[in-house]
Structures are given as C-alpha cells and as structure tokens.
Amino acid sequence: MGTFSETIVDLKRAGLRPTRQRVALARLLFTGGHRHVSAEELFQEAKAGGIQVSLATIYNTLHQFTDAGLLREVPVDSGQSYFDTNISDHHHFFVPATGTVMDISDGALELGELPTPPDGFEIDRVDVVVRLKVLNG
C-alpha cells in the first residue's frame, strides 16, 4: 500500500470498506517495508500520529486485516500476538525479554513429516516460533 488512493483500492480489493480509521491504520502498517507489530504498539503509533482511535478499534482492525489476508497473526504467548505485514509462509524468532519478533531466514528451518490431521480436518499452515533469551555477558 502506497499512496492514499492505492490504500483505498487495496482495502476494497480485500473486501474491506475503506473507512477513515482503516485507511489511516493501513498507511501506518504498510508504509516502510515488512514489520511485526503488536496492537499496543500500533495504538501508540496512531496516537503519536494524531489518529483518533481506541485500542479496541486497533484490535478489531488488525483482526479484520488478518481475516482479509493483509496481515498474518503471530501468536507468541497465551493472549499475546504480533501482526506481520509479510504474509508469505515463514517462521519467527521471539525474544520475550524485549518483545522482539524477527523472521527466520528462508531455508534455515527444516520441518519433518507432519502428522495426519483428524478426520474432517486439513492442515492450513504450520507456524514455528523459536523463543530466544539474551545471553548475559
């Protein structure tokens, strides 16, 4: 998403009505390359940018963007997720001490054979989050 009009077209193409708040949040999220962001971080960015929006609206918008295929949710802990603007299949490092999420390079992680899902289900995708701790010294 680039210009204001491109953002509107991208939201419409994803099946989302381009409200003022969605357009403003999309511009924050998708300007400047791929990134990982929590709802709280986006809320602070929106406030700093003069965007009048509640934290509940941030959460709703992030989930709407995820459902529309514009973002990928990266759950790192129970009740804690980051949202990734890179929607390609890839895995992540997570540093709990700093709240940092980083992409794992393509080909750096090899998965073995996946289990057969129960009847009536199919595997949608596999998300691997490798937790890191900072070394002392």
Secondary structure, DSSP 8 states (H G I E B T S, - for coil): --SHHHHHHHHHHTT----HHHHHHHHHHHSSS--EE-HHHHHHHHHHTT----HHHHHHHHHHHHHTTS-EEEEEETTEEEEES--SS--EEEETTTTEEEE--TTS----------TT--------EEE------
